Amino acid sequence: MEVVLLEPSLYTIKAVFILDNDEPQLLAMYYDDTFPFMKEQMVFEKNVFNKTSRTESEVAFFGGMTVVYKKSIDLFLYVVGSSHENENVEKRWLLENMDGAFLVLGEIVDGSVILESDTQQVIQKVLQSAKEQIKWLLLK
């Protein structure tokens, strides 16, 4: 059996939705075309809710997707990713990308203060920092 390692990607979330016992959908955002129509989304949400509403775990695998969810009294928050995603950051990936992780974290938080939460701004600042580091190394 051949193991295929996928490149890390920022595009990991397929959907986020919040449900409760009374209304089928309080809030939902779908980020790809896995479920392009409202009817398909509602069926998916109902099936996920039926599978997860009576369990105590916080991770489910449903329809070839990873579903991470949290119950809070009468609300259910779901985050859906592909089957290649998992709820944990893999140690090996983190160790291989530690420099980038520190750059990203440094742009988001400084001295326990959240400085930036806009993904595009963080990416631009990280790219600028990386360019400056490369320039410094070449001049050395």
N, CA, C and O of each residue as an XYZ file, in Angstrom:
560
protein
N       0.839     -1.186      0.000
C       0.000      0.000      0.000
C       0.879      1.243      0.000
O       1.764      1.384      0.844
N       0.639      2.129     -0.931
C       1.411      3.349     -1.056
C       0.796      4.452     -0.208
O      -0.414      4.673     -0.240
N       1.647      5.146      0.556
C       1.194      6.257      1.381
C       1.445      7.552      0.616
O       2.561      7.805      0.162
N       0.421      8.356      0.480
C       0.526      9.630     -0.224
C       0.459     10.751      0.800
O      -0.507     10.857      1.556
N       1.492     11.589      0.820
C       1.495     12.744      1.715
C       1.006     13.955      0.947
O       1.566     14.308     -0.091
N      -0.023     14.582      1.449
C      -0.574     15.768      0.807
C       0.118     17.013      1.331
O       0.478     17.086      2.506
N       0.302     17.982      0.464
C       0.878     19.248      0.877
C      -0.083     19.971      1.812
O      -1.293     19.931      1.593
N       0.422     20.625      2.842
C      -0.455     21.405      3.712
C      -1.142     22.515      2.925
O      -0.569     23.063      1.983
N      -2.353     22.838      3.310
C      -3.112     23.872      2.627
C      -3.896     24.682      3.642
O      -4.306     24.166      4.682
N      -4.099     25.942      3.335
C      -4.939     26.774      4.193
C      -6.413     26.423      4.020
O      -7.224     26.683      4.909
N      -6.763     25.829      2.869
C      -8.151     25.542      2.546
C      -8.538     24.169      3.093
O      -8.560     23.183      2.355
N      -8.840     24.113      4.376
C      -9.103     22.834      5.025
C     -10.545     22.678      5.484
O     -10.977     21.559      5.762
N     -11.290     23.750      5.571
C     -12.648     23.681      6.102
C     -13.653     23.677      4.959
O     -13.631     24.549      4.091
N     -14.529     22.685      4.972
C     -15.589     22.590      3.967
C     -16.842     23.329      4.419
O     -17.546     23.924      3.603
N     -17.120     23.291      5.727
C     -18.344     23.927      6.225
C     -18.250     24.162      7.726
O     -17.514     23.481      8.439
N     -19.012     25.139      8.182
C     -19.220     25.401      9.602
C     -20.714     25.636      9.757
O     -21.304     26.430      9.024
N     -21.326     24.944     10.713
C     -22.739     25.210     10.953
C     -23.093     25.009     12.416
O     -22.458     24.239     13.137
N     -24.135     25.732     12.832
C     -24.642     25.655     14.205
C     -26.097     25.215     14.132
O     -26.906     25.792     13.406
N     -26.404     24.183     14.898
C     -27.761     23.633     14.943
C     -28.247     23.614     16.382
O     -27.454     23.704     17.319
N     -29.554     23.495     16.547
C     -30.116     23.216     17.866
C     -31.236     22.196     17.708
O     -31.486     21.705     16.607
N     -31.901     21.884     18.797
C     -32.948     20.859     18.756
C     -34.222     21.334     18.075
O     -34.980     20.512     17.560
N     -34.478     22.640     18.061
C     -35.745     23.156     17.562
C     -35.718     23.585     16.094
O     -36.665     23.326     15.352
N     -34.641     24.237     15.682
C     -34.539     24.729     14.317
C     -33.465     23.943     13.589
O     -32.425     23.630     14.169
N     -33.703     23.620     12.327
C     -32.721     22.794     11.631
C     -31.377     23.492     11.427
O     -30.336     22.834     11.453
N     -31.379     24.796     11.226
C     -30.134     25.491     10.947
C     -30.209     26.907     11.488
O     -31.043     27.704     11.060
N     -29.324     27.213     12.439
C     -29.260     28.580     12.951
C     -28.275     29.414     12.148
O     -28.502     30.598     11.899
N     -27.184     28.783     11.747
C     -26.157     29.464     10.984
C     -25.407     28.411     10.192
O     -25.142     27.327     10.710
N     -25.061     28.705      8.953
C     -24.273     27.765      8.154
C     -23.468     28.518      7.106
O     -23.956     29.453      6.471
N     -22.223     28.087      6.943
C     -21.359     28.601      5.882
C     -20.708     27.393      5.225
O     -20.063     26.584      5.892
N     -20.883     27.277      3.909
C     -20.262     26.210      3.136
C     -19.208     26.854      2.241
O     -19.480     27.847      1.565
N     -17.998     26.282      2.241
C     -16.872     26.915      1.579
C     -16.413     26.227      0.298
O     -15.476     26.697     -0.346
N     -17.047     25.136     -0.079
C     -16.734     24.511     -1.357
C     -18.018     23.963     -1.963
O     -19.106     24.205     -1.440
N     -17.900     23.240     -3.043
C     -19.106     22.777     -3.736
C     -19.470     21.330     -3.414
O     -20.121     20.667     -4.221
N     -19.062     20.833     -2.255
C     -19.441     19.481     -1.849
C     -20.960     19.355     -1.756
O     -21.540     18.356     -2.180
N     -21.584     20.373     -1.202
C     -23.048     20.434     -1.100
C     -23.501     21.761     -1.705
O     -23.709     22.729     -0.973
N     -23.657     21.823     -3.032
C     -23.914     23.110     -3.679
C     -25.320     23.676     -3.473
O     -25.538     24.874     -3.655
N     -26.271     22.823     -3.095
C     -27.652     23.300     -2.977
C     -28.127     23.224     -1.530
O     -27.715     22.352     -0.765
N     -29.003     24.157     -1.179
C     -29.531     24.231      0.182
C     -30.144     22.910      0.622
O     -29.946     22.491      1.762
N     -30.874     22.255     -0.250
C     -31.516     20.992      0.099
C     -30.475     19.941      0.494
O     -30.669     19.212      1.467
N     -29.376     19.859     -0.254
C     -28.302     18.918      0.079
C     -27.655     19.266      1.417
O     -27.328     18.376      2.202
N     -27.473     20.554      1.672
C     -26.889     21.003      2.931
C     -27.767     20.605      4.107
O     -27.278     20.115      5.125
N     -29.072     20.821      3.956
C     -30.010     20.494      5.041
C     -30.023     18.986      5.323
O     -30.055     18.575      6.483
N     -29.998     18.171      4.278
C     -29.964     16.715      4.458
C     -28.674     16.306      5.165
O     -28.700     15.494      6.090
N     -27.539     16.873      4.729
C     -26.258     16.579      5.364
C     -26.275     16.968      6.833
O     -25.869     16.180      7.687
N     -26.739     18.172      7.136
C     -26.788     18.648      8.520
C     -27.671     17.744      9.378
O     -27.306     17.410     10.505
N     -28.818     17.352      8.857
C     -29.722     16.480      9.606
C     -29.060     15.132      9.884
O     -29.158     14.610     10.994
N     -28.388     14.570      8.884
C     -27.716     13.286      9.076
C     -26.578     13.386     10.089
O     -26.406     12.501     10.926
N     -25.800     14.471     10.008
C     -24.710     14.681     10.960
C     -25.279     14.852     12.370
O     -24.768     14.272     13.328
N     -26.334     15.647     12.486
C     -26.961     15.853     13.792
C     -27.465     14.528     14.373
O     -27.248     14.246     15.552
N     -28.136     13.717     13.552
C     -28.648     12.431     14.032
C     -27.528     11.515     14.503
O     -27.710     10.749     15.449
N     -26.380     11.586     13.856
C     -25.256     10.733     14.245
C     -24.554     11.242     15.494
O     -24.042     10.441     16.276
N     -24.518     12.548     15.700
C     -23.681     13.116     16.756
C     -24.423     13.609     17.994
O     -23.803     13.768     19.045
N     -25.702     13.852     17.908
C     -26.409     14.522     19.005
C     -26.503     13.696     20.272
O     -26.731     14.250     21.348
N     -26.337     12.406     20.176
C     -26.467     11.557     21.363
C     -25.146     10.947     21.820
O     -25.139     10.057     22.670
N     -24.039     11.409     21.272
C     -22.742     10.861     21.650
C     -21.961     11.874     22.475
O     -22.247     13.071     22.450
N     -20.987     11.384     23.191
C     -20.164     12.260     24.019
C     -18.834     12.602     23.357
O     -18.107     13.463     23.851
N     -18.506     11.945     22.252
C     -17.244     12.260     21.588
C     -17.353     13.612     20.898
O     -18.430     14.207     20.849
N     -16.236     14.093     20.368
C     -16.240     15.396     19.713
C     -15.733     15.332     18.281
O     -15.542     16.365     17.639
N     -15.514     14.119     17.780
C     -15.048     13.934     16.415
C     -15.837     12.798     15.794
O     -16.062     11.767     16.429
N     -16.256     12.987     14.553
C     -16.968     11.932     13.838
C     -16.447     11.896     12.407
O     -15.960     12.894     11.875
N     -16.563     10.730     11.807
C     -16.223     10.575     10.403
C     -17.515     10.204      9.705
O     -18.126      9.176      9.996
N     -17.922     11.063      8.772
C     -19.237     10.911      8.174
C     -19.172     11.254      6.687
O     -18.734     12.343      6.315
N     -19.598     10.346      5.863
C     -19.655     10.611      4.427
C     -18.316     10.974      3.825
O     -18.249     11.804      2.919
N     -17.245     10.364      4.316
C     -15.920     10.673      3.799
C     -15.357     11.992      4.280
O     -14.411     12.517      3.693
N     -15.929     12.532      5.340
C     -15.463     13.805      5.881
C     -15.195     13.685      7.379
O     -15.765     12.835      8.064
N     -14.319     14.550      7.868
C     -14.039     14.645      9.291
C     -14.917     15.761      9.852
O     -14.919     16.882      9.343
N     -15.660     15.437     10.902
C     -16.552     16.412     11.526
C     -16.123     16.583     12.978
O     -16.148     15.632     13.760
N     -15.736     17.789     13.326
C     -15.395     18.122     14.707
C     -16.550     18.943     15.240
O     -17.001     19.888     14.592
N     -17.035     18.581     16.431
C     -18.205     19.285     16.936
C     -18.142     19.462     18.440
O     -17.424     18.753     19.145
N     -18.905     20.417     18.902
C     -18.971     20.754     20.322
C     -20.413     21.031     20.695
O     -21.099     21.809     20.032
N     -20.866     20.390     21.757
C     -22.217     20.648     22.268
C     -22.135     21.671     23.394
O     -21.200     21.656     24.195
N     -23.116     22.551     23.445
C     -23.202     23.517     24.526
C     -24.673     23.686     24.877
O     -25.389     24.442     24.220
N     -25.115     22.998     25.889
C     -26.495     22.956     26.357
C     -27.436     22.593     25.202
O     -27.700     21.411     24.987
N     -27.952     23.589     24.447
C     -28.887     23.276     23.370
C     -28.354     23.619     21.982
O     -29.088     23.541     20.997
N     -27.069     24.000     21.901
C     -26.460     24.323     20.611
C     -25.411     23.275     20.239
O     -24.763     22.682     21.102
N     -25.265     23.069     18.950
C     -24.277     22.143     18.417
C     -23.477     22.884     17.349
O     -24.039     23.309     16.340
N     -22.167     23.042     17.562
C     -21.282     23.704     16.617
C     -20.496     22.639     15.871
O     -19.870     21.778     16.489
N     -20.525     22.694     14.534
C     -19.852     21.706     13.697
C     -18.856     22.389     12.770
O     -19.141     23.442     12.199
N     -17.686     21.777     12.630
C     -16.696     22.187     11.646
C     -16.384     20.951     10.821
O     -16.026     19.908     11.368
N     -16.520     21.066      9.498
C     -16.383     19.918      8.598
C     -15.162     20.113      7.710
O     -14.966     21.175      7.119
N     -14.345     19.063      7.630
C     -13.184     19.052      6.746
C     -13.178     17.782      5.919
O     -14.033     16.915      6.101
N     -12.232     17.668      5.022
C     -12.158     16.472      4.183
C     -11.678     15.287      5.005
O     -11.289     15.443      6.162
N     -11.704     14.111      4.409
C     -11.247     12.910      5.110
C      -9.751     12.954      5.353
O      -9.243     12.198      6.181
N      -9.023     13.831      4.643
C      -7.579     13.944      4.828
C      -7.226     14.806      6.032
O      -6.082     14.810      6.485
N      -8.197     15.527      6.542
C      -7.956     16.390      7.700
C      -8.206     15.601      8.974
O      -8.912     14.593      8.977
N      -7.618     16.078     10.041
C      -7.966     15.519     11.333
C      -7.981     16.651     12.342
O      -7.518     17.758     12.067
N      -8.514     16.358     13.498
C      -8.728     17.420     14.479
C      -7.452     17.852     15.164
O      -7.440     18.850     15.886
N      -6.378     17.115     14.949
C      -5.112     17.425     15.619
C      -4.078     17.929     14.630
O      -4.080     17.552     13.459
N      -3.198     18.783     15.116
C      -2.039     19.164     14.323
C      -1.031     18.031     14.488
O      -0.718     17.632     15.609
N      -0.530     17.520     13.384
C       0.422     16.420     13.465
C       1.783     16.951     13.869
O       2.260     17.947     13.324
N       2.403     16.281     14.826
C       3.692     16.712     15.356
C       4.753     16.798     14.261
O       5.520     17.759     14.209
N       4.793     15.797     13.390
C       5.807     15.775     12.334
C       5.664     16.998     11.425
O       6.658     17.637     11.080
N       4.419     17.323     11.034
C       4.205     18.484     10.180
C       4.660     19.758     10.883
O       5.300     20.617     10.276
N       4.326     19.874     12.170
C       4.715     21.062     12.923
C       6.231     21.183     12.999
O       6.779     22.264     12.785
N       6.914     20.077     13.302
C       8.371     20.126     13.408
C       9.019     20.492     12.079
O      10.014     21.217     12.059
N       8.476     20.004     10.975
C       9.019     20.311      9.660
C       8.757     21.761      9.255
O       9.468     22.301      8.407
N       7.756     22.389      9.843
C       7.367     23.748      9.468
C       7.442     24.719     10.644
O       6.708     25.706     10.691
N       8.331     24.431     11.592
C       8.406     25.228     12.816
C       8.708     26.704     12.541
O       8.118     27.582     13.170
N       9.627     26.984     11.603
C       9.938     28.389     11.298
C       8.690     29.147     10.860
O       8.422     30.251     11.334
N       7.936     28.544      9.958
C       6.707     29.178      9.474
C       5.679     29.340     10.566
O       4.975     30.348     10.623
N       5.589     28.335     11.448
C       4.632     28.412     12.556
C       4.968     29.580     13.477
O       4.075     30.300     13.923
N       6.268     29.769     13.764
C       6.671     30.892     14.611
C       6.408     32.232     13.929
O       5.998     33.195     14.578
N       6.646     32.291     12.608
C       6.365     33.536     11.890
C       4.877     33.887     11.959
O       4.510     35.028     12.238
N       4.030     32.894     11.703
C       2.585     33.127     11.733
C       2.137     33.530     13.127
O       1.403     34.505     13.285
N       2.573     32.788     14.139
C       2.180     33.096     15.510
C       2.666     34.484     15.923
O       1.957     35.222     16.606
N       3.882     34.830     15.501
C       4.425     36.147     15.825
C       3.641     37.287     15.204
O       3.580     38.377     15.774
N       3.043     37.055     14.052
C       2.233     38.081     13.400
C       0.844     38.190     14.025
O       0.222     39.250     13.976
N       0.363     37.106     14.607
C      -0.975     37.110     15.191
C      -0.960     37.628     16.626
O      -1.811     38.434     17.002
N       0.006     37.169     17.432
C       0.039     37.499     18.867
C       1.377     38.127     19.232
O       2.430     37.666     18.791
N       1.329     39.185     20.044
C       2.542     39.804     20.564
C       2.316     40.140     22.032
O       1.442     40.941     22.361
N       3.094     39.536     22.902
C       2.979     39.818     24.331
C       1.590     39.546     24.870
O       1.089     40.316     25.691
N       0.962     38.486     24.436
C      -0.377     38.026     24.830
C      -1.516     38.886     24.262
O      -2.672     38.725     24.652
N      -1.184     39.792     23.348
C      -2.190     40.638     22.714
C      -2.385     40.155     21.274
O      -1.416     39.998     20.530
N      -3.642     39.920     20.886
C      -3.924     39.549     19.501
C      -3.802     40.801     18.647
O      -4.577     41.747     18.786
N      -2.813     40.786     17.762
C      -2.576     41.945     16.911
C      -3.319     41.869     15.590
O      -3.761     42.886     15.056
N      -3.458     40.650     15.061
C      -4.045     40.506     13.735
C      -4.832     39.213     13.658
O      -4.365     38.163     14.100
N      -6.031     39.293     13.093
C      -6.829     38.080     12.894
C      -7.250     37.904     11.444
O      -7.855     36.893     11.088
N      -6.931     38.888     10.606
C      -7.250     38.806      9.184
C      -6.214     37.915      8.502
O      -5.029     38.247      8.472
N      -6.657     36.796      7.960
C      -5.767     35.811      7.357
C      -4.901     36.423      6.265
O      -3.700     36.159      6.207
N      -5.494     37.233      5.404
C      -4.732     37.830      4.301
C      -3.631     38.752      4.826
O      -2.526     38.771      4.282
N      -3.923     39.509      5.869
C      -2.913     40.386      6.453
C      -1.775     39.579      7.063
O      -0.606     39.934      6.916
N      -2.121     38.492      7.749
C      -1.097     37.635      8.351
C      -0.209     37.053      7.264
O       1.015     37.062      7.397
N      -0.804     36.548      6.192
C      -0.033     35.958      5.100
C       0.895     36.993      4.476
O       2.064     36.702      4.220
N       0.388     38.197      4.230
C       1.227     39.248      3.642
C       2.409     39.586      4.546
O       3.531     39.751      4.067
N       2.164     39.689      5.839
C       3.250     40.016      6.775
C       4.264     38.883      6.876
O       5.466     39.132      6.965
N       3.791     37.649      6.863
C       4.697     36.499      6.918
C       5.559     36.453      5.661
O       6.766     36.224      5.743
N       4.944     36.669      4.497
C       5.710     36.679      3.247
C       6.753     37.790      3.258
O       7.880     37.581      2.810
N       6.397     38.958      3.759
C       7.344     40.065      3.843
C       8.492     39.708      4.788
O       9.652     39.977      4.474
N       8.186     39.110      5.936
C       9.227     38.695      6.881
C      10.153     37.670      6.253
O      11.370     37.734      6.427
N       9.576     36.721      5.520
C      10.383     35.679      4.871
C      11.310     36.304      3.826
O      12.474     35.915      3.725
N      10.809     37.269      3.046
C      11.635     37.943      2.046
C      12.799     38.671      2.716
O      13.929     38.623      2.230
N      12.521     39.341      3.828
C      13.580     40.054      4.547
C      14.619     39.095      5.097
O      15.810     39.405      5.080
N      14.194     37.935      5.584
C      15.144     36.943      6.094
C      16.019     36.397      4.975
O      17.221     36.213      5.168
N      15.439     36.137      3.814
C      16.207     35.632      2.674
C      17.208     36.684      2.217
O      18.362     36.365      1.930
N      16.766     37.942      2.148
C      17.657     39.025      1.747
C      18.829     39.132      2.721
O      19.971     39.311      2.299
N      18.553     39.026      4.007
C      19.594     39.119      5.037
C      20.588     37.960      4.883
O      21.798     38.157      4.998
N      20.069     36.740      4.619
C      20.949     35.583      4.438
C      21.831     35.725      3.208
O      22.993     35.321      3.236
N      21.304     36.289      2.134
C      22.087     36.469      0.911
C      23.166     37.517      1.072
O      24.226     37.406      0.457
N      22.922     38.532      1.885
C      23.902     39.585      2.127
C      24.989     39.145      3.105
O      26.049     39.768      3.163
N      24.753     38.129      3.840
C      25.658     37.667      4.896
C      26.934     37.124      4.370
O      27.790     36.699      5.145
